Amino acid sequence: MADAIASTLIDTTTALATLVDKLIALPKGSTTTAPHLYVDLEGTNLSRYGKVSILELLVSAQNHVYLIDIHTLGPLAFSTSGTCGKTFKDVLESTDITNAFWDVRNDSDALFAHYGVSVAGVHDVQLMELATRNYSRKFVLGLGKAIQQDISAPHATKQLWNTIKDEGVRLFAPEQGGSHDVFNERPSREEILKYRVQDVVLLPRLWHRYQRKLTPSWAAKVNVATEERVRESQSAKYQPNGKGKALGPW
């Protein structure tokens, strides 16, 4: 797999409450320090028009991935309180517990539309990549291309990443004969488990690569554009599959 990081499935309110207590206890972060959490969502037509199946959460301090089963838990995933009295919704809405997404827009759209979660403290790693380029910033980059382009690893390792990606896509992509319903199968297929974990595990590498290259002026532009993406994703006019999404903000 991408890195040797363990993962835990969170599919009960008891396990979720325990996790929330751990997350609330994290020290304060900011947009200039490494994120506490790296987040990715999977689902059917992931947006206000679809469904959320799973939320993948890499907790950097623990070097551990939690797979929060939204399909099983439903709204309880965000309303269950830990002993601290806080919920996972509180975690995602905190400006102190920072989190990183690769293109926050559709994830934010789905979380806000279905569960009333307004994400905060966001680092959008896709915008960080765009800001640190030395060529055209007209179009944003997909995560798969960024992984291949910007993460140093032996050829055999990158081939393994591609294999994991391709096997997952084959199972869920309708154009390849798959179905997004595969994300709701329980227990999950091994190929889907590997696919879920890989992207979120590689996000920290990309964040650190781009953060080292960001100038203060470009970092400020990224922060503004990230906040605008979150606002846009929560607006009535937002189009999750709009053609303009491929264009950068600058």
C-alpha positions in Angstrom: 0.0 0.0 0.0 1.0 3.7 -0.1 2.6 3.7 3.3 2.5 1.2 6.2 -0.3 2.9 8.1 -2.9 1.0 10.1 -6.6 1.7 9.6 -9.7 1.2 11.8 -13.3 1.1 10.8 -15.6 3.3 12.9 -19.1 1.9 12.5 -20.6 2.2 16.0 -21.5 5.3 18.1 -19.3 4.0 20.9 -16.2 3.8 18.7 -17.0 7.2 17.3 -17.4 8.9 20.7 -14.0 7.6 21.7 -12.5 9.0 18.5 -14.1 12.4 19.0 -12.6 12.7 22.5 -9.2 12.0 21.0 -9.7 14.6 18.2 -11.0 17.3 20.5 -7.8 16.9 22.7 -5.5 17.8 19.7 -3.5 21.0 20.2 -4.5 24.1 18.3 -3.4 24.4 14.7 -3.4 27.1 12.0 -3.2 27.5 8.2 0.6 27.7 8.5 1.2 24.6 10.5 0.7 21.0 9.2 -3.0 19.9 9.4 -4.1 17.7 12.2 -6.4 15.7 9.9 -6.3 14.6 6.2 -9.8 14.0 4.9 -11.4 12.3 1.9 -15.0 11.2 1.2 -16.4 8.5 -1.0 -19.9 8.0 -2.1 -22.5 7.8 -4.8 -22.4 11.0 -6.9 -20.7 12.7 -4.0 -22.5 16.0 -3.6 -25.8 17.5 -2.5 -27.4 15.3 -5.2 -25.8 12.0 -4.0 -24.9 10.1 -0.9 -21.8 9.9 1.4 -20.7 6.3 2.1 -17.4 6.7 3.9 -15.2 9.4 5.4 -11.5 8.6 5.4 -9.6 10.4 8.2 -5.9 10.3 8.6 -4.9 11.6 12.1 -1.3 12.9 11.6 -0.4 12.8 15.3 -1.3 9.1 15.4 -0.3 8.1 11.9 -3.5 6.2 11.8 -6.4 6.2 9.3 -10.0 6.0 10.6 -12.7 4.9 8.1 -15.9 6.5 9.4 -18.8 4.5 8.1 -21.4 7.2 7.1 -23.5 4.7 5.3 -24.1 2.7 8.5 -24.1 5.5 11.0 -26.0 8.2 9.0 -26.6 11.4 10.9 -25.2 9.8 14.1 -21.8 10.1 12.6 -22.0 13.9 13.2 -24.3 14.2 16.2 -22.8 11.6 18.6 -21.1 13.2 21.5 -18.0 12.1 23.3 -17.5 12.4 27.0 -16.2 15.9 26.3 -19.7 16.9 25.0 -18.4 17.6 21.5 -19.3 15.8 18.2 -17.5 15.0 15.0 -19.4 17.9 13.5 -17.7 20.2 16.1 -14.4 18.7 15.0 -14.9 19.5 11.3 -16.2 23.0 12.1 -13.4 23.9 14.4 -10.8 26.4 13.2 -8.3 25.0 15.8 -8.4 21.4 14.5 -7.1 21.9 11.0 -7.9 19.5 8.1 -6.6 19.0 4.6 -8.7 18.0 1.5 -7.7 17.6 -2.1 -10.3 19.9 -3.6 -12.7 20.6 -0.8 -15.7 21.6 -2.9 -17.8 18.5 -3.4 -16.9 17.1 0.0 -18.0 20.3 1.6 -21.1 20.4 -0.6 -22.1 16.9 0.5 -21.3 17.5 4.2 -23.2 20.7 4.3 -26.2 19.6 2.3 -26.8 16.3 4.0 -25.5 16.8 7.6 -25.3 20.6 8.1 -21.6 20.5 8.5 -19.7 23.7 7.6 -16.1 22.7 7.4 -13.5 25.1 8.8 -9.8 25.3 9.3 -9.3 23.9 5.8 -6.1 23.4 3.8 -7.0 22.8 0.1 -3.9 20.9 -1.1 -5.1 21.2 -4.8 -4.9 25.0 -4.5 -1.5 24.7 -2.8 -0.2 22.7 -5.9 -1.6 25.3 -8.2 0.0 28.2 -6.3 3.5 26.6 -6.4 3.6 25.9 -10.1 6.2 27.4 -12.4 3.9 27.1 -15.4 0.3 27.9 -16.3 -2.2 28.1 -13.5 -5.2 28.0 -15.7 -6.4 24.5 -14.9 -6.3 22.6 -11.6 -4.7 19.1 -11.3 -6.3 15.8 -10.3 -5.0 14.0 -7.2 -3.8 11.0 -9.2 -1.7 13.1 -11.5 -0.2 15.1 -8.5 0.8 11.9 -6.8 2.6 10.6 -9.9 4.2 14.0 -10.6 5.1 15.3 -7.2 5.8 12.3 -4.9 9.3 10.8 -5.1 9.2 7.0 -5.0 10.7 4.0 -6.8 9.0 3.1 -10.1 7.7 -0.2 -8.6 6.0 1.7 -5.7 4.3 4.1 -8.1 3.2 1.1 -10.2 1.6 -0.4 -7.1 -0.2 2.9 -6.4 -1.5 2.9 -10.0 -2.7 -0.7 -9.6 -4.6 0.1 -6.4 -6.1 3.1 -8.0 -7.1 1.3 -11.2 -8.6 -1.7 -9.3 -10.7 0.6 -7.2 -11.9 2.7 -10.2 -12.8 -0.5 -12.1 -15.2 -1.5 -9.3 -16.9 1.9 -8.8 -16.8 3.7 -12.1 -19.9 3.2 -14.2 -18.0 3.9 -17.4 -15.8 0.9 -16.6 -18.7 -1.4 -15.7 -18.6 -0.6 -12.0 -21.0 1.0 -9.6 -20.6 3.5 -6.7 -22.9 1.2 -4.7 -19.7 -0.9 -4.1 -18.8 1.7 -1.4 -21.9 0.6 0.5 -21.1 -3.1 0.5 -20.4 -4.5 4.0 -17.9 -6.0 4.6 -16.0 -3.9 2.1 -14.0 -5.5 -0.6 -10.2 -5.6 -0.1 -9.6 -3.5 -3.3 -12.0 -0.8 -2.0 -10.3 -0.7 1.4 -6.9 -0.2 -0.2 -8.3 2.4 -2.5 -9.9 4.3 0.4 -6.8 4.4 2.4 -4.2 5.2 -0.3 -5.2 8.7 -1.3 -5.6 10.1 2.2 -2.3 8.5 3.3 -0.4 10.3 0.5 -2.0 13.7 1.1 0.6 14.6 3.9 3.5 14.1 1.5 1.9 16.5 -1.0 1.0 19.1 1.7 4.6 19.2 2.9 6.0 19.4 -0.6 3.9 22.4 -1.6 4.1 24.1 1.8 7.9 24.3 1.5 7.4 26.1 -1.8 4.7 28.5 -0.9 5.7 32.2 -0.5 3.8 34.3 2.1 1.9 36.1 -0.6 0.8 32.9 -2.4 -0.1 31.3 1.0 -2.5 34.2 1.6 -4.0 33.8 -1.8 -4.5 30.1 -1.1 -6.3 30.8 2.2 -8.6 33.3 0.5 -9.4 30.9 -2.4 -10.0 28.0 0.0 -12.5 30.0 2.0 -14.2 31.0 -1.2 -14.4 27.4 -2.3 -16.2 26.4 1.0 -18.6 29.3 0.6 -19.3 28.5 -3.0 -19.9 24.8 -2.2 -22.6 25.8 0.3 -24.4 28.2 -2.0 -27.7 27.4 -3.8 -26.0 28.0 -7.2 -23.2 25.6 -6.8 -22.9 23.0 -9.6 -20.9 19.9 -8.3 -20.1 18.8 -11.9 -19.9 22.1 -13.5 -17.3 22.5 -16.4 -15.8 25.6 -14.7 -14.5 23.5 -11.8 -11.4 22.6 -13.8 -10.4 26.2 -13.9 -8.1 27.7 -11.3 -9.1 30.8 -9.3 -6.2 32.9 -10.5 
